[in-house]
Amino acid sequence: MGLFFGLLLSGIFVIAMPLDGLPSLLGNLVALLIIFAITGTASQLVSRKKEELLNFFGNLSKGGEKGAKGRLPAGKVSYKVLDTSSIIDGRIMDVAQTGFIEGIFIVPGFVVAELQRIADSSDSLKRNRGRRGLDILNKMQKDVGVSIRIYDQDFEDLSDVDTKIVRLAKVLGAKVITNDYNLNKVAELYGVPVLNINELANAIKPIVLPGEEVTIQVIKDGKELGQGIAYLEDGTMIVVDGGRQFIGEEIMVTVTSVLQTAAGRMIFAKPKESFVPKASSLL
């Protein structure tokens, strides 16, 4: 590619320059020097910027996909690189369908290969996870409202998939979508923006404030004496002080405090006063 562009540009320069006024030997020598200089420079430039050029021309060649995959956003295209964990998790498909994340989802070929290896695993749990990931990709590709592309270029000098994802994101100027804590940290070290699905899920959970009343079903006992455990519909855990006596029952509780941790939000509550006599009578 570099040689082709170099010869093309040097040919244009030679034709455009007034070499006819020079002696034939000198004119030919100048023309050769121009050809060698421009061709050499172009070859080095293309070699250094190979990945960026392939990406640029790939975008041009796939411009016809707009009708099948939805319109590309005007101006600079925004890329989101999906890792294996986010695809297997599956929630990225629901988020993509809402339209909250703009741009084009990029699935590296080495991520697809990793999904295939997991799907072929002898372990039934891993096999099911791999097949689920492949099914999610298939559904996203068929959804006309989701722009998704398989990026086949690999980085053979790298062996770790996470490192390859970070390298690809830097090449494309993309963000990484993941659920993987380690990949999240590696990407941050290299200055690559990360969109974490778990952080998004925590951010959009309904806010419950101290003093509010919530109806829950206590399903098991807690770690501390007398505690009961319940869950909201979004999976948020509620620790009910004195709730052990209500296991299996649906009761109204009053929120006493809310604790935000790295793993998510935890709510502490106590049974509403109208349920306290019932608890006392059981003692």
PyMOL commands that set and color helices and strands:
alter all, ss='L'
color gray80, all
select helices_A, chain A and resi 2-16+24-48+50-61+63-69+84-89+91-98+109-119+124-142+161-172+181-189+197-203+244-246+273-281
alter helices_A, ss='H'
color red, helices_A
select strands_A, chain A and resi 79-82+104-108+148-151+175-178+194-196+213-217+220-221+228-231+237-240+250-261+264-271
alter strands_A, ss='S'
color yellow, strands_A
deselect
rebuild
show_as cartoon
